[in-house]
Every structure is written in C-alpha cells, then in structure tokens.
Amino acid sequence: MNSYDAIVVGAGPAGSTCAKHLNAAGMQVLLLDKKVFPRVKPCAGWVTPQVIEALDIDIDHYRRENTFQPITGFFTGIIGRRMIETHFPQPVSYGIRRIEFDNYLLRGSGVPCAHHPVKQIVRKNNRWQIDRMYNASLLIGAGGHFCPVARMARKMADSVESSNGASRRRPTPSSIVVYAQEIEFEISSQQVTTRVRPEIPELYFCDDLQGYGWCFRKGDFLNIGLGRASKAHLSSHVREFWNFLQSRNRVSGEMPPHFLGHAYRLYADRKPKLYDEGLLLIGDAAGLAYPQSGEGIRPAIESAMIAADVAAAGDGDFRPESLVAYEHRLVERLGPVKSSQVVAWLPTAWLQQMATQLMATKWFAKKVVVENWFLHRRQGTLKI
C-alpha cells in the first residue's frame, strides 16, 4: 500500500490547486481522479482576473496553446423580456475551455495524478485507506457534486446525528442543488451559425426565477446551456431555450445532440460540511457555488488555497479542532450562509414583476447582476 501525507480526490481546479499548495509546503501528495486528463468538463467556463492573479497564471503563456477569450461586457435579462447590454473599458473576465484549463492546472501542480475511480474509503489507525491501494493522514474531497469523499462525509455526519437522537428532531432542510445541461462545440463542426459576440456572453434568466441559460462564444467555440434549481423537465427547458435563441437570431441550425448534464450545490440555506477528523472538503464537493450565479471556479480555487494553508500550518495535526480554522477562514471569505427564502412570503407574481422591472434597468443589470452576482468585483484577490 502506497502511503502519503495527503490524498486529494478530484483533479479539477480545486484539487490541483490544493495539491500544488500542499506540495509546495513540503507534503507528499497524491491526486486521484476517475477520468484521464485532458477530459471534457461541462461548464460555461469563465474566470475573473482575481482567479488568474490568485493562480499566478502567465496570460501570454497560457493563451499560446489555449482558448483565452477576453470579456468586456454582458447581455442580461429575463427570457422574453427587455435585455440590457453592459460594457466595461477593460476585460472583467476571461472565457476558458475546461478541457484545457483543468489540464493546464493539473500539469502545473507538480503532483502525480493516478487514474483511479475511488470505490472504498476506510478509516484505520488514524489514516485513510482507499481501495487497499493508497493511504494518507489527510484526505481531501475535491471531486465535485458526486465526490465519493463528500458522500462518505455526509453519511458519517448523518450516522452521528442519528446516534445522538437527532433523527427524532425536525430534519435539517437540504441545500439547493442546481441541475444543468450544456454543450460546447466548435462552431464549424455542428452546422450551426451564431451572431453572439465573443466578448459579450449572454445570460437569460428564466421567467420563474428558478434558473438561467447562457450563450457564450469563445473564439471558434460556442457554449450553450441552462441550469435550474429542479431537474424536472430539464431537457424540455433546454429545448425551449434553444428555440428561444433561434427566435432571437442568436443561433441557426438544428439543436446539437448530446448535451452533457451536471449538478452542483449552492452556498445557500444550509451550512455545508467542510471538515472532519483528517478530512477536508473543497469546491463543489463542499457545495460552495455562488448562490446567485452558480459560478463555482472562484470559490473552488479559494477554498483549495485556504484548505491547503490550514493543513500545512497544522504540521501533521489533522484533528477537527485544528482543521476548524478552515471553516472559519472560508466563511470569513465567502460570508455567512444566507437563506434564499428571505422573500419566500411574497407571492410569486410579485417576485416576477419586481425582477422584470429591476433587470430591465441598466443600473441593476450592471451593479447587481453583473458586478455583484457574476463578477464579485468588490472582493479583491485572495492572498495566502
């Protein structure tokens, strides 16, 4: 059995970033992922300048071999309603393709990555054992919404609550899960044409306020998708969205087949499970996507950096009382969990009317929807 100081399950942006920082701190680290990189990853795919700075990415070096689309504006509004175009004098975000971006971060981590779908995780002698092949003092879950480490951690928490009699109390409400379908393809390969400008992604909120769709061109590639807070009839919603884009002359041609599905939890309503004995959860495995936009890359990167810093500072002490600093620092960074039900007492018709009126104003579209919800411009680059 191969032994390490830390094993990180999931080699996406969160996993690769965390592994890189742990390795830089002198820890012996192994990455595990069920996929072989480079691999396709469903994601609208844009990163803010704060992410680029935090990762210390050389833009000129990156764009030599990878797609790197500057974004200088957004087109936002509610489907079927008035749309607002917002512009900025310089790039406020950059379009990337996850198949390239994730592979770039993994190669730059300096940490070995084994192609290994995790099946069994056992706690023995203060160490974590994975499939009787690998063991480590610290286990980090970074495998997204369906991360096996996160599933195990939630089962552990549920069993403790049950043994304490918590099951007799009113159950804790589940956090919000967004379900999405999307596709990214080279435009010339699908007999599809588009009038979407590469520098201006288009974001269309559903009229029931339960999700939004996007249409984003990155050079010769087009990414179209839609996510909702319910998976009911999702494919029908995606088809309707494609037809809507056609009606607005944004795309022409047949809807491509094989949309990919994915899911993620929002950092809302419920405090996420973040740590346990010798265990940390980061990124989508912890459910840290921004509640208004569903964007997950920035919180994934920042949670990875904070987790690695806390783990390295512990100098081999991975007890809960040592790892709780990760939760404190992450909540300080992301802010406390806020209920999305603050206005639940308002009739749906009122909410729709309010949203329609607000999103049709240039100030709200720019200052709230774009700058706050999607770009988080008020928050500077995380420094570790």
C-alpha positions as CSV (number, residue, x, y, z in Angstrom):
1,M,0.0,0.0,0.0
2,N,1.4,3.4,-1.0
3,S,1.5,6.0,1.8
4,Y,1.2,9.8,1.5
5,D,0.8,12.8,3.8
6,A,-2.3,13.8,1.8
7,I,-4.5,12.3,-0.9
8,V,-6.7,14.7,-2.9
9,V,-9.7,13.0,-4.7
10,G,-10.5,15.0,-7.8
11,A,-8.0,16.7,-10.1
12,G,-10.1,19.7,-11.3
13,P,-9.2,23.3,-10.4
14,A,-9.9,22.8,-6.7
15,G,-8.0,19.5,-6.4
16,S,-5.0,20.6,-8.5
17,T,-4.7,23.9,-6.7
18,C,-4.9,22.4,-3.3
19,A,-2.4,19.7,-4.2
20,K,0.0,22.2,-5.6
21,H,0.0,24.3,-2.4
22,L,0.4,21.2,-0.2
23,N,3.3,20.0,-2.3
24,A,4.9,23.5,-2.0
25,A,4.6,23.2,1.8
26,G,6.7,20.0,1.7
27,M,3.9,17.4,2.0
28,Q,3.9,14.2,-0.1
29,V,0.7,14.4,-2.1
30,L,-1.2,12.2,-4.5
31,L,-4.1,13.2,-6.7
32,L,-6.7,10.7,-7.7
33,D,-9.3,11.1,-10.5
34,K,-11.7,8.8,-12.2
35,K,-11.0,10.5,-15.6
36,V,-7.9,10.6,-17.7
37,F,-6.8,14.2,-18.4
38,P,-7.4,16.1,-20.6
39,R,-11.1,15.4,-20.1
40,V,-14.4,17.1,-21.1
41,K,-16.0,19.0,-18.3
42,P,-19.4,20.7,-18.5
43,C,-19.1,24.3,-17.5
44,A,-19.9,27.7,-19.0
45,G,-16.3,28.5,-18.5
46,W,-15.1,31.9,-17.5
47,V,-12.7,33.1,-14.8
48,T,-12.2,36.5,-13.3
49,P,-8.9,38.5,-13.1
50,Q,-8.9,37.7,-9.4
51,V,-8.7,34.0,-10.2
52,I,-6.0,34.5,-12.7
53,E,-4.0,36.5,-10.2
54,A,-4.6,34.0,-7.4
55,L,-3.3,31.2,-9.6
56,D,-0.4,33.3,-10.8
57,I,-1.1,32.4,-14.4
58,D,1.0,33.9,-17.1
59,I,-1.7,35.0,-19.5
60,D,0.7,35.3,-22.5
61,H,2.0,31.8,-21.8
62,Y,-1.5,30.3,-21.3
63,R,-3.1,31.8,-24.5
64,R,-0.3,30.4,-26.7
65,E,-1.9,27.0,-26.7
66,N,-5.3,27.5,-25.1
67,T,-8.5,29.5,-25.6
68,F,-8.5,32.7,-23.6
69,Q,-11.4,35.0,-24.6
70,P,-11.4,38.5,-23.0
71,I,-14.9,39.5,-21.8
72,T,-15.7,43.2,-21.9
73,G,-19.5,43.1,-21.4
74,F,-22.6,41.1,-20.7
75,F,-26.0,40.8,-22.2
76,T,-28.5,40.1,-19.4
77,G,-32.2,39.9,-18.8
78,I,-35.2,37.6,-18.4
79,I,-36.2,35.3,-21.2
80,G,-38.7,37.1,-23.5
81,R,-38.2,40.4,-21.8
82,R,-36.1,43.5,-22.3
83,M,-32.4,42.8,-22.4
84,I,-29.6,45.1,-21.1
85,E,-26.1,45.4,-22.6
86,T,-23.4,46.2,-20.1
87,H,-19.9,47.4,-21.2
88,F,-16.5,47.8,-19.4
89,P,-13.4,49.6,-20.7
90,Q,-11.2,46.6,-20.0
91,P,-11.7,42.8,-19.7
92,V,-13.6,41.9,-16.5
93,S,-13.4,38.1,-17.1
94,Y,-12.0,35.6,-19.5
95,G,-13.6,32.7,-21.3
96,I,-11.7,29.4,-21.0
97,R,-12.4,25.8,-22.1
98,R,-12.4,23.5,-19.1
99,I,-10.8,20.7,-21.1
100,E,-7.8,23.0,-21.5
101,F,-7.9,24.9,-18.3
102,D,-8.1,21.9,-15.9
103,N,-5.4,20.1,-17.7
104,Y,-3.1,23.2,-17.5
105,L,-3.6,23.4,-13.8
106,L,-3.0,19.7,-13.3
107,R,0.2,19.8,-15.3
108,G,1.4,22.8,-13.3
109,S,0.6,21.3,-9.9
110,G,3.8,19.2,-9.9
111,V,1.8,16.4,-8.2
112,P,1.4,12.9,-9.6
113,C,-2.2,12.0,-10.6
114,A,-3.4,8.4,-10.7
115,H,-6.4,7.5,-12.9
116,H,-8.4,5.7,-10.2
117,P,-12.2,5.6,-9.5
118,V,-12.5,5.5,-5.7
119,K,-14.7,2.7,-4.5
120,Q,-13.9,2.2,-0.8
121,I,-12.7,4.6,1.8
122,V,-11.8,3.2,5.3
123,R,-10.6,5.0,8.4
124,K,-8.0,2.8,10.2
125,N,-5.2,3.7,12.7
126,N,-5.7,7.4,12.2
127,R,-5.2,7.1,8.5
128,W,-7.5,7.0,5.5
129,Q,-7.2,3.9,3.3
130,I,-8.5,3.9,-0.3
131,D,-9.3,0.6,-2.0
132,R,-6.4,-1.0,-0.1
133,M,-4.0,0.7,-2.5
134,Y,-3.4,4.1,-1.0
135,N,-3.4,5.6,2.5
136,A,-2.8,9.1,4.0
137,S,-3.2,11.0,7.2
138,L,-5.2,13.7,5.4
139,L,-8.0,13.1,2.8
140,I,-9.3,16.0,0.7
141,G,-12.5,15.7,-1.3
142,A,-12.4,17.8,-4.5
143,G,-14.4,15.5,-6.8
144,G,-17.4,17.8,-7.5
145,H,-21.0,17.2,-6.5
146,F,-20.7,13.4,-6.7
147,C,-17.4,13.2,-4.9
148,P,-17.0,9.9,-3.0
149,V,-15.3,11.6,-0.1
150,A,-18.2,14.1,0.3
151,R,-20.7,11.3,0.1
152,M,-18.8,9.4,2.8
153,A,-18.6,12.6,5.0
154,R,-22.3,13.2,4.8
155,K,-23.1,9.6,5.7
156,M,-20.7,9.9,8.7
157,A,-22.5,13.1,9.8
158,D,-25.9,11.5,9.4
159,S,-24.9,8.4,11.4
160,V,-23.6,10.6,14.3
161,E,-26.8,12.7,14.3
162,S,-28.9,9.5,14.3
163,S,-27.0,8.0,17.2
164,N,-27.4,11.2,19.1
165,G,-31.2,11.1,18.6
166,A,-31.2,13.9,16.1
167,S,-33.3,11.8,13.7
168,R,-36.2,12.4,16.1
169,R,-36.0,16.2,15.6
170,R,-37.2,18.0,12.6
171,P,-34.9,17.2,9.7
172,T,-32.5,19.9,8.5
173,P,-33.5,21.3,5.1
174,S,-31.4,20.2,2.2
175,S,-29.2,22.7,0.5
176,I,-30.2,23.9,-3.0
177,V,-28.9,21.8,-5.9
178,V,-28.8,23.2,-9.4
179,Y,-29.1,20.8,-12.3
180,A,-27.8,21.9,-15.7
181,Q,-27.4,20.7,-19.2
182,E,-25.0,22.2,-21.7
183,I,-22.9,21.6,-24.8
184,E,-19.7,23.2,-26.1
185,F,-18.6,22.6,-29.6
186,E,-16.5,24.0,-32.4
187,I,-19.0,26.1,-34.5
188,S,-17.9,24.8,-37.9
189,S,-18.3,21.2,-36.8
190,Q,-22.1,21.4,-36.0
191,Q,-23.6,23.2,-39.0
192,V,-24.6,25.9,-36.5
193,T,-24.0,29.6,-37.1
194,T,-24.1,32.3,-34.4
195,R,-24.4,36.0,-34.0
196,V,-23.2,36.0,-30.4
197,R,-20.2,38.3,-30.0
198,P,-17.3,36.5,-28.3
199,E,-16.5,39.4,-25.9
200,I,-20.1,39.7,-24.6
201,P,-21.6,36.5,-23.1
202,E,-25.4,36.4,-23.0
203,L,-27.2,35.5,-19.8
204,Y,-31.0,34.8,-19.8
205,F,-32.8,34.3,-16.5
206,C,-35.9,32.0,-16.5
207,D,-39.2,33.9,-16.1
208,D,-40.0,31.8,-13.0
209,L,-36.6,32.9,-11.4
210,Q,-35.6,29.2,-10.9
211,G,-32.5,29.3,-13.1
212,Y,-30.9,30.9,-16.2
213,G,-29.4,30.0,-19.5
214,W,-26.3,31.2,-21.2
215,C,-24.9,31.5,-24.7
216,F,-21.2,32.2,-24.8
217,R,-18.8,32.2,-27.7
218,K,-15.1,31.6,-27.1
219,G,-13.3,32.2,-30.4
220,D,-14.4,29.3,-32.6
221,F,-16.2,27.5,-29.8
222,L,-19.8,28.0,-28.7
223,N,-21.1,27.1,-25.2
224,I,-24.8,26.9,-24.6
225,G,-26.6,25.6,-21.5
226,L,-29.3,26.1,-18.9
227,G,-29.4,25.3,-15.2
228,R,-32.3,25.2,-12.9
229,A,-33.0,24.6,-9.2
230,S,-35.0,21.5,-10.1
231,K,-34.3,18.7,-12.6
232,A,-38.0,18.3,-13.5
233,H,-38.4,18.6,-17.3
234,L,-34.9,20.0,-17.6
235,S,-34.4,18.7,-21.2
236,S,-37.7,20.4,-22.2
237,H,-36.5,23.7,-20.7
238,V,-33.2,23.3,-22.6
239,R,-35.0,22.6,-25.9
240,E,-37.2,25.7,-25.3
241,F,-34.1,27.8,-24.6
242,W,-32.5,26.7,-27.9
243,N,-35.7,27.6,-29.7
244,F,-35.7,31.0,-28.0
245,L,-32.1,31.6,-29.1
246,Q,-33.2,30.8,-32.6
247,S,-36.1,33.2,-32.5
248,R,-33.7,36.0,-31.5
249,N,-31.4,35.1,-34.3
250,R,-28.6,34.1,-31.9
251,V,-28.1,30.7,-33.4
252,S,-29.4,29.0,-36.6
253,G,-29.4,25.3,-37.4
254,E,-30.5,22.2,-35.6
255,M,-30.0,21.8,-31.9
256,P,-26.9,19.6,-31.4
257,P,-27.5,16.3,-29.7
258,H,-25.6,15.0,-26.6
259,F,-26.0,17.8,-24.1
260,L,-24.0,16.9,-21.0
261,G,-25.6,17.1,-17.6
262,H,-24.0,18.1,-14.3
263,A,-25.1,19.3,-10.8
264,Y,-23.8,21.5,-8.0
265,R,-24.9,22.7,-4.6
266,L,-25.2,26.4,-3.9
267,Y,-23.7,28.1,-0.9
268,A,-27.1,29.0,0.5
269,D,-29.7,27.9,3.0
270,R,-27.6,25.4,4.8
271,K,-24.1,25.5,6.3
272,P,-22.0,23.0,4.3
273,K,-20.0,20.1,5.7
274,L,-16.4,21.2,5.4
275,Y,-14.2,19.1,7.7
276,D,-13.9,16.1,9.9
277,E,-11.1,14.0,11.5
278,G,-8.3,14.1,8.9
279,L,-10.7,15.3,6.2
280,L,-11.4,18.4,4.3
281,L,-14.0,19.2,1.5
282,I,-13.3,21.9,-1.1
283,G,-15.0,23.4,-4.1
284,D,-18.2,21.7,-5.4
285,A,-17.6,18.7,-3.2
286,A,-18.4,21.1,-0.3
287,G,-21.2,22.9,-2.1
288,L,-19.6,26.3,-2.5
289,A,-21.0,27.7,-5.7
290,Y,-22.2,31.3,-5.5
291,P,-26.0,31.3,-4.9
292,Q,-27.0,34.0,-7.4
293,S,-24.9,32.9,-10.4
294,G,-24.0,29.3,-9.7
295,E,-20.3,30.1,-10.6
296,G,-18.0,27.6,-8.9
297,I,-14.5,28.1,-10.2
298,R,-13.5,31.0,-8.0
299,P,-14.9,29.6,-4.7
300,A,-13.3,26.2,-5.7
301,I,-9.9,27.9,-6.1
302,E,-10.1,30.0,-3.0
303,S,-11.3,27.1,-0.8
304,A,-8.5,25.0,-2.1
305,M,-5.9,27.6,-1.2
306,I,-7.3,28.2,2.3
307,A,-7.6,24.4,3.0
308,A,-4.0,23.8,1.9
309,D,-2.8,26.7,4.1
310,V,-4.6,25.4,7.2
311,A,-3.4,21.8,6.6
312,A,0.2,22.9,6.1
313,A,0.0,25.1,9.3
314,G,-1.2,22.1,11.3
315,D,2.2,20.4,10.8
316,G,0.6,16.9,10.8
317,D,-2.2,17.7,13.2
318,F,-5.4,17.0,11.4
319,R,-7.7,16.7,14.3
320,P,-11.1,18.6,13.9
321,E,-10.0,21.2,16.5
322,S,-7.1,22.0,14.2
323,L,-9.0,21.9,10.9
324,V,-11.9,24.1,12.1
325,A,-9.7,27.1,11.2
326,Y,-10.5,26.2,7.5
327,E,-14.2,26.7,8.2
328,H,-13.7,30.0,10.0
329,R,-11.5,31.4,7.2
330,L,-13.7,30.2,4.4
331,V,-16.9,31.6,6.0
332,E,-15.0,34.9,6.5
333,R,-14.1,34.9,2.8
334,L,-17.5,33.8,1.4
335,G,-19.6,35.3,4.1
336,P,-22.1,33.5,6.3
337,V,-24.7,31.2,4.7
338,K,-27.8,33.2,3.9
339,S,-31.3,31.8,3.3
340,S,-32.7,32.2,-0.2
341,Q,-36.1,32.2,1.4
342,V,-35.9,35.7,2.7
343,V,-38.7,36.8,0.3
344,A,-40.5,33.5,0.3
345,W,-43.5,35.1,1.8
346,L,-44.0,37.3,-1.3
347,P,-46.4,35.9,-3.9
348,T,-44.6,34.5,-7.0
349,A,-46.3,37.0,-9.2
350,W,-44.9,39.9,-7.2
351,L,-41.4,38.5,-7.4
352,Q,-41.6,38.1,-11.1
353,Q,-42.9,41.6,-11.6
354,M,-40.1,43.0,-9.3
355,A,-37.4,41.0,-11.1
356,T,-38.7,42.0,-14.5
357,Q,-38.7,45.7,-13.6
358,L,-35.3,45.6,-11.9
359,M,-33.4,43.6,-14.5
360,A,-34.7,45.9,-17.2
361,T,-32.8,48.8,-15.6
362,K,-29.2,49.5,-16.6
363,W,-28.1,50.2,-13.0
364,F,-29.4,46.9,-11.6
365,A,-28.1,44.9,-14.5
366,K,-24.6,46.3,-14.2
367,K,-24.2,46.9,-10.5
368,V,-26.1,43.9,-9.1
369,V,-26.4,41.2,-11.7
370,V,-23.0,41.6,-13.5
371,E,-20.7,43.2,-11.0
372,N,-22.0,41.6,-7.8
373,W,-23.6,38.3,-8.7
374,F,-21.3,37.2,-11.5
375,L,-18.0,39.1,-11.1
376,H,-17.9,39.8,-7.3
377,R,-15.8,42.8,-8.2
378,R,-15.9,44.3,-4.7
379,Q,-13.8,41.4,-3.4
380,G,-10.1,41.5,-4.2
381,T,-7.8,38.7,-4.9
382,L,-7.3,36.1,-2.2
383,K,-3.8,36.4,-0.7
384,I,-2.3,33.4,1.1
